[in-house]
Amino acid sequence: MSYFVSLSWHIRWPVLSLTLIFFAWKLLLLLIACSSPYPGYDTSTTLLLSGKVQDIDGQGTLKVALRRLASKLTRWDAIYFVQRAHRGALFEQEWAFGWGFAKLLQLLSRLKLGFPGEVVNTAIAGILVSSIFHLFSVLVLYHMTLLVAARPASAESTRTAFGSACLHIISPAGLFLSAPYAESAFALLNFSGCYLYALGLQAHENGRANLRDTVVVLSGLLFGLATTFRSNGLLSGLLLCFDLVRCIMNDLQAGTLVHSLRRSVFVVISGCILATGFLYPQYLAFQEFCCGSDFKYRPIWCENRIPSIYTWVQDHYWNVGLLRYWTISNAPLFLLAAPMLLIMTSSTIWIWSLDDSSEQTRSQKIDPDPTSIKRCWMSPVGKALARRLAVPQFLLAVLALTTYHVQVITRISSGYPLWYWWLAAKLAEQRPWRFAGRSIPVEVVLRWMVLYALIQAGLFAAFLPPA
């Protein structure tokens, strides 16, 4: 990464440079995936595709290669996404996977890609859309980083923005950002929502109320769409909750009641739109399983006080719950997730320990050396945004540690920008990561990200954990 951010061409042609790096990295991951043992540890993909496609004899080399790629990347949860997009959700457990992404794949599967089997078309469409969304999310992160910079045109800000985008390219999410998974789409929507939210903060500082109210509603729309892809998009609602509480308190103290009410109304509208992204799929499931006259019995979750199919499925089929994953057999998965959990926690502590007046950390034990984020490149609006973004990021890390299948944090963290900024600033200035009294070279973190993504690509394509 220090090599990337030291080159001059990334300043002159940043979008082109990021695109070239993106395709080079994708090509490497896909080559590793296609080279993994066939058909893999589990035969679910083979069973899904075998009955839907004709024999490959006589077909062109490109079609054979694409079918092999589809079989390698349609692993784990991707099987649910592809199958649900192909024939709809038939079973309860299929509602655990993002309704928005399945619907998107369903629309894209209508494209005729030249394969006799519709499932293969759906899988390839999922791979294409995930890769394209990943590229777009890289570019959005780059431009959002410049937006929150104090001096966007400076070389230092450009290096940090470029480094952040490169880190997102080589994210530990790895092949999950290319497979028919919701991760890349979530990252694009969440980054875009954060970008509009940052525009709203700038508009508020500049007294442009109309622009502020417009973009806050649009950001809620994007956060809501992100929630239809991944349920952790709900955590972005904490940004709006923060705004609602703060604007009411500040404006009431200043005596500007009308201004406070106006801003609060738009924030509430934005929050309702976001919540709809989670509630609407729950409503559809309730209508299908709990209100239909064709069913001889009502599922147990229909009688719950809050009849949510998502919470039922996570609890009943995947045993998701507080400390349920804390078993001896899962200890290796906690070790795999530990680096990302520490990165997310450290970046959260760093931004919340920052004192605007002195631009130094309040506790020298956390990080005695101020980084460029504290001293130079981030504007006051950028710092305000980063502090807000720290809340959902930290809560996600806590939930992953205590409630989720902990290893998923290496991929679902890909949609949160704060830790990219923190790590990119340290890489740009070659400053170590100080943690628990020790100095860790940030290049070590970079090597871990690369190695994890490369190894995980081979394991994923062979249907082996972690997933």
RAURFEN-V715300 format. One record per helix or strand of 2 or more residues. SS is the DSSP state (2 for helix, 1 for strand). FROM is the first residue (numbers start at 1). LEN is the number of residues. If there is no record, write none. Layout:
ss->SS from->FROM len->LEN
ss->SS from->FROM len->LEN
//
This chain:
ss->2 from->2 len->5
ss->2 from->9 len->4
ss->2 from->14 len->21
ss->2 from->44 len->7
ss->2 from->61 len->13
ss->2 from->77 len->11
ss->2 from->92 len->5
ss->2 from->99 len->10
ss->2 from->118 len->30
ss->2 from->155 len->15
ss->2 from->174 len->4
ss->2 from->183 len->23
ss->2 from->209 len->21
ss->2 from->231 len->24
ss->2 from->257 len->34
ss->2 from->300 len->4
ss->2 from->309 len->8
ss->2 from->328 len->25
ss->1 from->354 len->2
ss->1 from->360 len->2
ss->2 from->372 len->6
ss->2 from->380 len->23
ss->2 from->406 len->10
ss->2 from->418 len->12
ss->1 from->433 len->3
ss->1 from->438 len->3
ss->2 from->442 len->20
//
